């Protein structure tokens, strides 16, 4: 981009080609073949953080690279745009809260004049030495601020702590008032997911899962997802994400058998599957998963070297398992497109990868050779496109009428390699460049 095109650093939009169609990953069974992963080049180099703000269709994804925040959006023609922004707003817990705890807020769409609007953890304590979040400081109390300005607090209880950083707020029962989802740990029996609400002016536990069963066993409820089958709001968690994690979904429902005792609610299971992890031991990052809408969720596999795509519905089903060249370390971002979600996974080496469905309207070419190459495509009508493709570069072009792909060492080269595009191909990889039409191609 020329200097004249830069109006100001805050308005600069940096675009780059990063196809949302074919890719580099090894995909699994039939239905999973509709998903793929592609590396995304981030202006400024390696990412250091990913932060997701908002929820549902209003979720926004930001990456931090080389000292600045960039909002990631999808542009036309299978490109990502990176727009410099102010740091996404996070609200730290007030005095008396956890040292690095944040205030959780109800979804922006909830504008009612009753019920909780924000929540945070208070009364730091060291009674539980698990330290799964990087230190042995947990919370002994949960505090909520309501729409009418009242502040309500509930204690974790003797032998219990909130082993968490930020409460999550959502309307789980559809009454227009938010509930608060927490990680409530028994120092002898491990963690449970506990849901709180305001009843008759008091902050009350409405329902909870059973604890894991052993001390120093944890769980991370990182998702709130709407079930498209019946409209239920579901809590998505991974139980023991560090030792063979299980993804579980829960719905807050009326407990018909409770009579006049208790809150009258319970958490009902809505599906489970093994082989997941949404947290690294000692990490403060609890957002290693994303809601893609229409029941689609993305959660790392147990080794965090793959992103698993699942769908909530009448039952929990697997859509794909997409391998990545390293471990997922940052919050999983999401961009919702008309064709479906694009999940953004940041790896430990600072690279960013986009995971999405194959788009049949585009044909994507990847240079797997070590050298910079000139790539050219030509349609049956004679229209040509070209690009200098560095090693690892992906290039997506419209699929309609595509006939031939060429690779050359540079624009002055006379000899090169060509590939005739088959009718059923979805993409192409150049495995190795060799002159005189002796390249090794791999069609998708």
JOGI-V815203 format. One record per run of one state. SS is the DSSP state (alpha for helix, beta for strand, coil for the rest). FROM is the first residue (numbers start at 1). LEN is the number of residues. If there is no record, write none. Layout:
BEGIN
ss	from	len
SS	FROM	LEN
SS	FROM	LEN
END
This chain:
BEGIN
ss	from	len
coil	1	2
alpha	3	3
coil	6	7
beta	13	5
coil	18	12
alpha	30	5
beta	35	6
coil	41	6
beta	47	7
coil	54	2
alpha	56	3
coil	59	1
beta	60	6
coil	66	2
beta	68	8
coil	76	3
beta	79	7
coil	86	6
beta	92	1
coil	93	4
beta	97	1
coil	98	4
beta	102	1
coil	103	1
beta	104	2
coil	106	10
beta	116	10
coil	126	12
beta	138	9
coil	147	4
beta	151	5
coil	156	4
beta	160	3
coil	163	5
beta	168	3
coil	171	8
beta	179	8
coil	187	3
beta	190	10
coil	200	2
beta	202	7
coil	209	10
beta	219	8
coil	227	6
beta	233	7
coil	240	5
beta	245	10
coil	255	1
alpha	256	3
coil	259	6
beta	265	12
coil	277	12
beta	289	5
coil	294	2
beta	296	6
coil	302	4
beta	306	6
coil	312	5
beta	317	7
coil	324	4
beta	328	1
coil	329	4
beta	333	5
coil	338	2
beta	340	8
coil	348	4
beta	352	6
coil	358	4
beta	362	6
coil	368	5
beta	373	7
coil	380	4
beta	384	6
coil	390	4
beta	394	5
coil	399	3
beta	402	7
coil	409	8
beta	417	4
coil	421	6
beta	427	6
coil	433	7
beta	440	4
coil	444	1
END
